Amino acid sequence: MRFFSLLLLGGSLVMPVHAADAQNWLNRLLKAEKQQSFQGTFVYERNGSFSTHAIWHQAGQVGESRERLLKLDGAPVEVVRVGGRLQCGSNALADQLFEGEPWPPRPLDPQKLAEWYEVRMAGESRVAGRAAVVLTILPRDQYRYGFELHLDRETALPLKFLLLNEKGQLLERFQFTRLDTSATLAKDELEPGPSCRPVEILQAAEPKPGAWRSEWLPPGFTLRGMHAQPSPISGETITYLMYGDGLARFSVFIEPLHGALVEDARSQLGPTVAVSKRMSTADGDMMVTVIGEIPLGTAERIALSMRAGEAQADR
């Protein structure tokens, strides 16, 4: 699930408050996603809009876990993942994807990660009728968001996940309303429905080394991957760069304009921001777009820092 991937922080963060307890709960969280099967329903909230979802998760060895998500209200949307990779999806979810992992695994440096976040034990709560412990993950600067995580006391599964801005305002929420960790999952509960179309995997071309670089990155963010793919609309080759700090992530898209009249733009929907800036290069005008769950000001500064060249900022 999305909140699992966001919160896999690695094995040994340095935490100044209740360090041993917080360390223990994070280690349990890491194990829970790999070892604990479950089913339930959860509510997702973003930008004041709510939706309800059912989930079935069958734990397994690496590459063998299976997960099915089904939206229960509004337009039907279904997703099935096998081994963490999207197998099928409804509507646009089944459109073109890159071949290979979009966010390649990279060993985390716990000491470095602790420079950008502070993890604290924050008390206890009760979610979906289950006792929970509360952890806060607080940024040490203005370039990323903070998190609040409610972990099931019995299994360490996330019962509630809140994404908060610099003012402590809610940007995004996942919250279970029912969680069952005892029932054996039936095979048909994990099988996709007729509207879940197989994903079409595209071969992603590798761009020229040093084709693009950022002159400024938020401290702790590094380049995690770089690809090139044809635009499904214009057919032009889009360069796609992926950055992360071990917890937060954002992407940068660079597309040639070929004389098209496109204005700069900025928008935010819940936690997700999109900033587009027109840029002149030796190869003509380009549109640089930054998309991610980072503050709007951070995204704008990143977009303005992109350059065609050799060196890559890596902090």
Salt bridges, closest charged atoms under 4 A:
GLU45 OE1 - ARG173 NE 2.84
GLU67 OE2 - HIS57 ND1 2.88
GLU67 OE1 - ARG81 NH1 3.17
GLU78 OE2 - ARG68 NE 2.70
ASP95 OD1 - ARG197 NH2 3.86
GLU101 OE2 - ARG85 NH1 2.95
GLU118 OE2 - ARG120 NE 2.85
GLU118 OE1 - ARG140 NH1 3.97
GLU124 OE2 - ARG153 NH2 2.99
ASP141 OD2 - ARG144 NH2 2.77
GLU148 OE2 - HIS150 NE2 2.68
ASP152 OD2 - ARG130 NH2 2.86
GLU154 OE1 - ARG130 NH2 3.16
GLU172 OE1 - ARG2 NH1 3.19
GLU191 OE1 - ARG66 NH2 3.80
GLU206 OE2 - HIS227 ND1 3.65
GLU215 OE2 - ARG213 NH1 3.34
GLU215 OE1 - ARG307 NE 3.84
GLU236 OE1 - HIS258 NE2 3.11
ASP245 OD2 - ARG144 NH1 2.82
ASP285 OD2 - ARG278 NE 3.18
GLU293 OE1 - ARG2 NH2 2.20
GLU300 OE2 - ARG266 NH1 2.74
